[in-house]
Amino acid sequence: MKKLAMISVVSLTLTACGGGSGSDQPVNATIKPAAVQGTVDAISGNTITVNGYTYPVANVSYAGQNVELTDVKPNMLVSVSSANGLGRAVGDVQVTLEPTITGVISNIDSSTGTFTVNGVDLTFSSLPAHIQDGDWVMVSALPTAAGGYQVLSVVEFADSSLHGFYEVEGVVSNLDTNNQTFTLGTSLSVDYANAFIENGAMLSNGLWVEVTGEFTASTLNATNVEVEDYDDINDGTEVEGLVTWVANDQSLFELNYRGRFIVTNGTRFEDGFKALLKQGARVEVTSRRSGGSNIATEVEFEDERYDNDWADNDRDIEGVVQSTDVSTQSFVVCGVTVYTNHNTRYEDGLSFDTLNGKRIEVEAYVVNSDYIASEIGAEDSDD
């Protein structure tokens, strides 16, 4: 991977009612991880390079079907895993395609680079000229601050066995548990009334989900919904993505809306420093599991263009909780409705059930006008 040249500083907006790091030196790592989640750098013969590491390939698959390695293109999102169970890759690896959106492309405007897949409007200035309306494509993308998608690649697949497969990943907003609908991206309506929810997960605003189903008119009728997280990644796995939230003291950060990584004194930083750990930074994170949490052992900054749309996306709110709503897992503070989910971190002995009437400090971010609580603590606490 190319390295970080410059990252802008994200400002923080403080909202209050009635009341208001470190600089680690970079070091070099040389161990090739046994598992990687990231973007394809190159394909050569029977090898694939992901996040700067080259592996011999045994098999490529998507949705349980085998795919030819020659169909894999640079900047596609993939996961690479080794069957040997060791801390480093030995022998051929399994490659799984991890697109953000799959479906039929339409409304292509080559002059603006805009197009639509599954009702999601996208922009990609490098859209291949051979792709035409009606083609079935895989779109790989990272999240944006506005709830949309930063497209990395668009790849056409001619294999007709994949053409009936419709998938969209994204962050949940506008969740309506009564009508069993929510929004992905900025405007795609998802109806999950007849969907199977993987692992019996509780859907909440702010969670990253993978939805498969049938697309009709402007609605994705879900057959399967899976909440995506990093709870099951093995020690030493390297994950690439966008920082979507950072604690004020930079002791904790969230990647791709999917999961949190704890920063310790032992966390190594490559091609940058802890102070650059901001929303919108593109990083590669290696971690280990401890006590039910992911501990970041190494954070490597990339030189991809910094997404300034994340500026001012953080919100700090201080005040007394006016009410709570168990059905939506939300509360009202300073007149603002704030949603919680399983990623929300409670401090100072607080829990959702004890919030009502308490004076609190909330670190939150905004997705499609929904305020999502990242961290909740007692106001004026030193923690």
PAFI-834676 format. One record per residue (C-alpha): chain; residue in one letter; residue number from 1; x, y, z. Coordinates in nm, 4 decimals. Example, Ala and Ser with C-alpha at 12.3 -4.5 7.8 and 13.67 -1.06 7.14 Angstrom:
A/A/1/1.2300/-0.4500/0.7800
A/S/2/1.3670/-0.1060/0.7140
This chain:
A/M/1/0.0000/0.0000/0.0000
A/K/2/0.1130/0.3524/-0.0662
A/K/3/0.1639/0.5580/0.2437
A/L/4/-0.0022/0.8608/0.3931
A/A/5/0.1038/1.1954/0.2530
A/M/6/-0.1305/1.4274/0.4372
A/I/7/-0.4404/1.4113/0.6539
A/S/8/-0.6533/1.7113/0.7386
A/V/9/-0.7704/1.7800/1.0906
A/V/10/-1.1343/1.7173/1.1753
A/S/11/-1.3030/1.9747/1.3966
A/L/12/-1.5436/1.8821/1.6732
A/T/13/-1.8792/2.0482/1.7337
A/L/14/-1.9893/2.0862/2.0971
A/T/15/-2.3560/2.1210/2.1853
A/A/16/-2.4492/2.1930/2.5459
A/C/17/-2.7611/2.2863/2.7373
A/G/18/-2.7089/2.4301/3.0825
A/G/19/-2.3581/2.3446/3.0938
A/G/20/-1.8908/2.1932/2.7991
A/S/21/-0.2457/1.2263/2.2835
A/G/22/-0.0251/1.0622/2.2191
A/S/23/0.2366/1.0936/1.9398
A/D/24/0.3704/0.7428/1.8926
A/Q/25/0.6677/0.6954/1.6630
A/P/26/0.6053/0.4753/1.3580
A/V/27/0.7750/0.1388/1.3294
A/N/28/0.7944/-0.1197/1.0545
A/A/29/0.6135/-0.4551/1.0521
A/T/30/0.7344/-0.7474/0.8435
A/I/31/0.5018/-1.0381/0.9240
A/K/32/0.2533/-1.1267/0.6514
A/P/33/-0.0867/-1.1805/0.8190
A/A/34/-0.2734/-1.5066/0.7734
A/A/35/-0.5969/-1.3144/0.7152
A/V/36/-0.6618/-0.9801/0.5486
A/Q/37/-0.9728/-0.7745/0.4721
A/G/38/-0.9053/-0.4974/0.2236
A/T/39/-0.8708/-0.3885/-0.1375
A/V/40/-0.7010/-0.5740/-0.4188
A/D/41/-0.3766/-0.4125/-0.5330
A/A/42/-0.3002/-0.6497/-0.8191
A/I/43/-0.3564/-0.9904/-0.9773
A/S/44/-0.0638/-1.1735/-1.1352
A/G/45/-0.0887/-1.5305/-1.2569
A/N/46/-0.2180/-1.7339/-0.9649
A/T/47/-0.1407/-1.4725/-0.6996
A/I/48/-0.3328/-1.1843/-0.5464
A/T/49/-0.1919/-0.8795/-0.3683
A/V/50/-0.4110/-0.7259/-0.0961
A/N/51/-0.2999/-0.4437/0.1357
A/G/52/0.0505/-0.4864/-0.0028
A/Y/53/0.0754/-0.8598/0.0753
A/T/54/0.0967/-1.1190/-0.2037
A/Y/55/-0.0607/-1.4636/-0.1665
A/P/56/-0.0960/-1.7713/-0.3895
A/V/57/-0.4671/-1.8379/-0.4463
A/A/58/-0.6437/-2.1724/-0.4045
A/N/59/-1.0012/-2.0569/-0.4588
A/V/60/-1.2138/-1.7447/-0.5156
A/S/61/-1.5815/-1.7352/-0.4183
A/Y/62/-1.8826/-1.5096/-0.3803
A/A/63/-2.2167/-1.6018/-0.2218
A/G/64/-2.1096/-1.9647/-0.2093
A/Q/65/-2.0230/-1.9821/-0.5789
A/N/66/-1.6778/-2.0179/-0.7281
A/V/67/-1.5430/-1.7232/-0.9267
A/E/68/-1.2462/-1.7135/-1.1625
A/L/69/-0.9418/-1.5283/-1.0309
A/T/70/-0.9214/-1.3523/-1.3684
A/D/71/-1.2560/-1.1850/-1.2883
A/V/72/-1.1070/-1.0167/-0.9814
A/K/73/-0.9904/-0.6603/-1.0452
A/P/74/-0.7884/-0.3970/-0.8565
A/N/75/-0.9700/-0.2007/-0.5840
A/M/76/-1.2295/-0.4717/-0.5255
A/L/77/-1.2966/-0.5414/-0.1578
A/V/78/-1.2031/-0.8959/-0.0573
A/S/79/-1.1176/-1.1083/0.2420
A/V/80/-0.8200/-1.3427/0.2348
A/S/81/-0.7936/-1.6337/0.4754
A/S/82/-0.5537/-1.9195/0.5330
A/A/83/-0.6692/-2.2667/0.6250
A/N/84/-0.3562/-2.3491/0.8230
A/G/85/-0.4587/-2.1587/1.1361
A/L/86/-0.1111/-2.0150/1.1857
A/G/87/-0.0224/-1.6568/1.2682
A/R/88/0.1139/-1.6038/0.9204
A/A/89/0.0053/-1.7212/0.5767
A/V/90/0.1518/-2.0517/0.4594
A/G/91/0.0351/-2.2092/0.1322
A/D/92/-0.2546/-2.1127/-0.0912
A/V/93/-0.5330/-1.8925/0.0455
A/Q/94/-0.9074/-1.8639/0.0090
A/V/95/-1.0339/-1.5360/-0.1372
A/T/96/-1.3913/-1.4185/-0.0773
A/L/97/-1.5316/-1.1235/-0.2700
A/E/98/-1.6855/-0.8653/-0.0336
A/P/99/-1.8692/-0.6142/-0.2567
A/T/100/-2.0733/-0.3365/-0.1019
A/I/101/-2.3457/-0.3429/-0.3669
A/T/102/-2.4337/-0.5991/-0.6344
A/G/103/-2.7059/-0.5664/-0.8951
A/V/104/-2.8011/-0.4196/-1.2299
A/I/105/-2.6504/-0.0846/-1.3252
A/S/106/-2.8661/0.1855/-1.4842
A/N/107/-2.8832/0.5589/-1.5558
A/I/108/-2.5166/0.5781/-1.6573
A/D/109/-2.4022/0.9318/-1.7372
A/S/110/-2.0430/0.9100/-1.8561
A/S/111/-2.0052/1.2886/-1.8563
A/T/112/-2.0630/1.3108/-1.4807
A/G/113/-1.9616/0.9594/-1.3743
A/T/114/-2.3003/0.9023/-1.2132
A/F/115/-2.5072/0.5839/-1.2236
A/T/116/-2.7552/0.3814/-1.0182
A/V/117/-2.7434/0.0283/-0.8767
A/N/118/-3.0387/-0.1133/-0.6813
A/G/119/-3.1856/0.2335/-0.6449
A/V/120/-2.8650/0.3725/-0.4944
A/D/121/-2.7259/0.6744/-0.6792
A/L/122/-2.3472/0.6591/-0.7050
A/T/123/-2.0596/0.8550/-0.8560
A/F/124/-1.7359/0.7104/-0.9902
A/S/125/-1.5217/0.9062/-1.2335
A/S/126/-1.3313/0.5907/-1.3357
A/L/127/-1.6349/0.3864/-1.4408
A/P/128/-1.5082/0.1492/-1.7154
A/A/129/-1.6310/0.2549/-2.0592
A/H/130/-1.7420/-0.0977/-2.1530
A/I/131/-2.0024/-0.1128/-1.8736
A/Q/132/-2.3511/-0.0405/-2.0067
A/D/133/-2.6994/0.0002/-1.8614
A/G/134/-2.8398/-0.3435/-1.7792
A/D/135/-2.5058/-0.5021/-1.6880
A/W/136/-2.4754/-0.6877/-1.3571
A/V/137/-2.1974/-0.5340/-1.1507
A/M/138/-2.0160/-0.5500/-0.8200
A/V/139/-1.9514/-0.2160/-0.6516
A/S/140/-1.6874/-0.1903/-0.3806
A/A/141/-1.7139/0.1199/-0.1628
A/L/142/-1.6324/0.2742/0.1735
A/P/143/-1.8802/0.4777/0.3810
A/T/144/-1.9060/0.8554/0.3647
A/A/145/-2.0025/1.0925/0.6442
A/A/146/-2.3343/1.1685/0.4750
A/G/147/-2.4380/0.8030/0.4893
A/G/148/-2.3472/0.7417/0.1262
A/Y/149/-2.0698/0.5581/-0.0542
A/Q/150/-1.7171/0.6399/-0.1686
A/V/151/-1.6846/0.4087/-0.4693
A/L/152/-1.3543/0.2235/-0.5086
A/S/153/-1.4360/0.0062/-0.8101
A/V/154/-1.7180/-0.1098/-1.0374
A/V/155/-1.6696/-0.4496/-1.2014
A/E/156/-1.8989/-0.6199/-1.4526
A/F/157/-1.9607/-0.9934/-1.4142
A/A/158/-2.0841/-1.1839/-1.7189
A/D/159/-2.1548/-1.5034/-1.5202
A/S/160/-2.5334/-1.5370/-1.5472
A/S/161/-2.5497/-1.7523/-1.2321
A/L/162/-2.4842/-1.4375/-1.0270
A/H/163/-2.7295/-1.2096/-1.2032
A/G/164/-3.0278/-1.2756/-0.9794
A/F/165/-2.8331/-1.1824/-0.6681
A/Y/166/-2.9037/-0.8384/-0.5182
A/E/167/-2.7042/-0.7138/-0.2221
A/V/168/-2.6563/-0.3780/-0.0524
A/E/169/-2.4426/-0.3032/0.2517
A/G/170/-2.4675/0.0189/0.4460
A/V/171/-2.5362/0.1933/0.7727
A/V/172/-2.8907/0.1748/0.9103
A/S/173/-3.0868/0.4967/0.9601
A/N/174/-3.4550/0.5890/0.9905
A/L/175/-3.5305/0.2507/1.1490
A/D/176/-3.9057/0.1932/1.1867
A/T/177/-3.9634/-0.1224/1.3902
A/N/178/-4.3413/-0.0964/1.3552
A/N/179/-4.3411/-0.0987/0.9749
A/Q/180/-4.0174/-0.3010/0.9664
A/T/181/-3.8333/-0.0659/0.7344
A/F/182/-3.5067/0.1266/0.7395
A/T/183/-3.2877/0.3301/0.5081
A/L/184/-2.9500/0.2360/0.3613
A/G/185/-2.7280/0.4984/0.2054
A/T/186/-2.9037/0.8293/0.1766
A/S/187/-3.2349/0.7084/0.0350
A/L/188/-3.2699/0.3330/-0.0310
A/S/189/-3.5747/0.1973/0.1499
A/V/190/-3.5416/-0.1558/0.2875
A/D/191/-3.8449/-0.3653/0.3863
A/Y/192/-3.7323/-0.6394/0.6239
A/A/193/-4.0776/-0.7717/0.7240
A/N/194/-4.0091/-1.1102/0.5633
A/A/195/-3.6349/-1.1218/0.6220
A/F/196/-3.4306/-1.3658/0.8253
A/I/197/-3.2148/-1.1720/1.0721
A/E/198/-2.8814/-1.3511/1.1120
A/N/199/-2.7977/-1.4605/1.4679
A/G/200/-3.1181/-1.3000/1.5957
A/A/201/-2.9398/-0.9639/1.5983
A/M/202/-3.1223/-0.6535/1.7158
A/L/203/-3.1383/-0.3912/1.4413
A/S/204/-3.0486/-0.0375/1.5472
A/N/205/-2.9677/0.2918/1.3810
A/G/206/-2.5954/0.3314/1.3189
A/L/207/-2.5184/-0.0367/1.2594
A/W/208/-2.3586/-0.1586/0.9362
A/V/209/-2.5644/-0.4349/0.7752
A/E/210/-2.5539/-0.6596/0.4707
A/V/211/-2.8938/-0.6988/0.3057
A/T/212/-2.9822/-0.9468/0.0325
A/G/213/-3.3173/-0.9717/-0.1379
A/E/214/-3.5183/-0.8590/-0.4382
A/F/215/-3.5206/-0.5058/-0.5702
A/T/216/-3.8567/-0.3732/-0.6901
A/A/217/-3.9318/-0.0112/-0.7787
A/S/218/-3.7527/0.1913/-0.5105
A/T/219/-3.7526/-0.0714/-0.2345
A/L/220/-3.5175/-0.3553/-0.1487
A/N/221/-3.7372/-0.6360/-0.0152
A/A/222/-3.4968/-0.8139/0.2152
A/T/223/-3.4781/-1.1899/0.2474
A/N/224/-3.1719/-1.1836/0.4725
A/V/225/-3.0183/-0.9166/0.6979
A/E/226/-2.6837/-0.9598/0.8700
A/V/227/-2.5290/-0.7123/1.1130
A/E/228/-2.1619/-0.6851/1.0164
A/D/229/-1.8999/-0.6547/1.2907
A/Y/230/-1.5445/-0.7475/1.3825
A/D/231/-1.6284/-0.9651/1.6827
A/D/232/-1.5031/-1.2850/1.5211
A/I/233/-1.1827/-1.1775/1.3483
A/N/234/-0.8784/-1.3828/1.4419
A/D/235/-0.5736/-1.2426/1.6174
A/G/236/-0.3341/-1.0907/1.3664
A/T/237/-0.5983/-1.0206/1.1012
A/E/238/-0.5403/-0.6954/0.9134
A/V/239/-0.8522/-0.4941/0.8304
A/E/240/-0.8576/-0.1964/0.5955
A/G/241/-1.1159/0.0760/0.6146
A/L/242/-1.2297/0.4219/0.7099
A/V/243/-1.2296/0.5544/1.0648
A/T/244/-1.5936/0.6406/1.1352
A/W/245/-1.5580/0.7538/1.4973
A/V/246/-1.2793/0.8340/1.7440
A/A/247/-1.3078/0.8880/2.1189
A/N/248/-1.2110/1.2372/2.2300
A/D/249/-0.9021/1.0983/2.4052
A/Q/250/-0.8214/0.8727/2.1040
A/S/251/-0.8262/0.5649/2.3268
A/L/252/-1.0853/0.3976/2.1062
A/F/253/-1.1952/0.4188/1.7433
A/E/254/-1.4528/0.2660/1.5131
A/L/255/-1.3811/0.1257/1.1673
A/N/256/-1.6362/0.1192/0.8838
A/Y/257/-1.9230/0.1517/1.1357
A/R/258/-1.8652/-0.2183/1.2089
A/G/259/-1.6647/-0.2358/1.5268
A/R/260/-1.4358/-0.0749/1.7810
A/F/261/-1.0623/-0.1059/1.8375
A/I/262/-0.8930/-0.0084/2.1633
A/V/263/-0.5715/0.1945/2.1452
A/T/264/-0.3137/0.1145/2.4139
A/N/265/0.0394/0.2267/2.4942
A/G/266/0.1524/-0.0769/2.2971
A/T/267/-0.0316/0.0160/1.9771
A/R/268/0.2181/0.0819/1.6969
A/F/269/0.1541/0.3505/1.4341
A/E/270/0.3023/0.3287/1.0851
A/D/271/0.3340/0.6140/0.8347
A/G/272/0.1703/0.8509/1.0788
A/F/273/0.1045/0.9236/1.4431
A/K/274/-0.1738/0.8770/1.6956
A/A/275/-0.2737/1.2428/1.6541
A/L/276/-0.3755/1.1642/1.2942
A/L/277/-0.6351/0.9124/1.4103
A/K/278/-0.9403/1.1132/1.3013
A/Q/279/-1.2769/1.0485/1.1402
A/G/280/-1.2296/0.9973/0.7683
A/A/281/-0.8741/0.8629/0.7956
A/R/282/-0.8156/0.5513/0.5866
A/V/283/-0.6166/0.2931/0.7794
A/E/284/-0.5123/-0.0697/0.7997
A/V/285/-0.5589/-0.2137/1.1492
A/T/286/-0.4071/-0.5290/1.2961
A/S/287/-0.5542/-0.6456/1.6254
A/R/288/-0.5814/-0.9154/1.8877
A/R/289/-0.8843/-1.0225/2.0892
A/S/290/-0.8799/-0.9725/2.4657
A/G/291/-1.1635/-0.9667/2.7166
A/G/292/-1.4265/-0.9476/2.4446
A/S/293/-1.2633/-0.6441/2.2797
A/N/294/-1.0361/-0.5889/1.9815
A/I/295/-0.7011/-0.4397/2.0862
A/A/296/-0.5255/-0.2525/1.8053
A/T/297/-0.1677/-0.3775/1.7878
A/E/298/-0.0829/-0.1769/1.4765
A/V/299/-0.2453/0.1080/1.2829
A/E/300/-0.1042/0.1947/0.9408
A/F/301/-0.2169/0.5152/0.7720
A/E/302/-0.2721/0.5123/0.3974
A/D/303/-0.2097/0.7909/0.1494
A/E/304/-0.5598/0.7832/0.0002
A/R/305/-0.7238/1.1235/-0.0263
A/Y/306/-0.8656/1.2329/0.3061
A/D/307/-1.2444/1.2673/0.3062
A/N/308/-1.3154/1.6195/0.4326
A/D/309/-1.6885/1.5429/0.4421
A/W/310/-1.6246/1.4004/0.7865
A/A/311/-1.5385/1.7454/0.9234
A/D/312/-1.7866/1.8489/1.1924
A/N/313/-1.9603/1.5089/1.1870
A/D/314/-1.8815/1.4558/1.5565
A/R/315/-2.1216/1.5953/1.8148
A/D/316/-2.0649/1.6359/2.1883
A/I/317/-2.3847/1.6948/2.3863
A/E/318/-2.4055/1.7703/2.7571
A/G/319/-2.7255/1.7877/2.9571
A/V/320/-2.9970/1.6084/3.1505
A/V/321/-3.1709/1.3140/2.9835
A/Q/322/-3.5330/1.4186/2.9412
A/S/323/-3.6775/1.0825/2.8370
A/T/324/-3.5898/0.7370/2.7065
A/D/325/-3.7636/0.5063/2.4573
A/V/326/-3.6904/0.1359/2.4979
A/S/327/-3.8576/0.0402/2.1688
A/T/328/-3.6173/0.2550/1.9661
A/Q/329/-3.3263/0.2393/2.2138
A/S/330/-3.3123/0.6193/2.2077
A/F/331/-3.3150/0.9060/2.4553
A/V/332/-3.3698/1.2810/2.4429
A/V/333/-3.1114/1.5281/2.5738
A/C/334/-3.1115/1.9025/2.5059
A/G/335/-3.4131/1.8406/2.2824
A/V/336/-3.2108/1.6073/2.0580
A/T/337/-3.3099/1.2442/2.0037
A/V/338/-3.0002/1.0238/2.0285
A/Y/339/-2.9997/0.6559/1.9291
A/T/340/-2.7927/0.3817/2.0898
A/N/341/-2.6832/0.0423/1.9592
A/H/342/-2.4609/-0.2460/2.0681
A/N/343/-2.1506/-0.0408/1.9837
A/T/344/-2.2449/0.2362/2.2279
A/R/345/-2.0021/0.2504/2.5197
A/Y/346/-2.1319/0.3380/2.8674
A/E/347/-1.9023/0.4767/3.1359
A/D/348/-1.9269/0.5748/3.5036
A/G/349/-2.1674/0.2914/3.5857
A/L/350/-2.4316/0.4132/3.3429
A/S/351/-2.6526/0.1917/3.1268
A/F/352/-2.9440/0.2636/2.8984
A/D/353/-3.1855/0.1682/3.1761
A/T/354/-3.0361/0.4257/3.4157
A/L/355/-3.0121/0.7241/3.1785
A/N/356/-3.3449/0.8956/3.2430
A/G/357/-3.2954/1.2083/3.4543
A/K/358/-2.9169/1.1757/3.4626
A/R/359/-2.6822/1.4586/3.3638
A/I/360/-2.4577/1.3116/3.0966
A/E/361/-2.1959/1.3788/2.8324
A/V/362/-2.2569/1.2131/2.4954
A/E/363/-2.0096/1.1626/2.2130
A/A/364/-2.2149/1.1072/1.8977
A/Y/365/-2.2018/1.1200/1.5189
A/V/366/-2.4696/1.1891/1.2595
A/V/367/-2.6047/0.9585/0.9876
A/N/368/-2.8866/1.0949/0.7712
A/S/369/-2.9840/1.3362/1.0507
A/D/370/-2.9932/1.0541/1.3083
A/Y/371/-2.7677/1.1135/1.6108
A/I/372/-2.5882/0.7914/1.7074
A/A/373/-2.4308/0.7684/2.0549
A/S/374/-2.0752/0.6371/2.0541
A/E/375/-1.9922/0.6980/2.4190
A/I/376/-2.2021/0.8069/2.7175
A/G/377/-2.0599/0.9157/3.0520
A/A/378/-2.1573/1.1174/3.3569
A/E/379/-2.1074/1.4905/3.3050
A/D/380/-1.7912/1.6351/3.4622
A/S/381/-1.6447/1.2854/3.5046
A/D/382/-1.2676/1.2667/3.4773
A/D/383/-1.2927/0.9363/3.2832
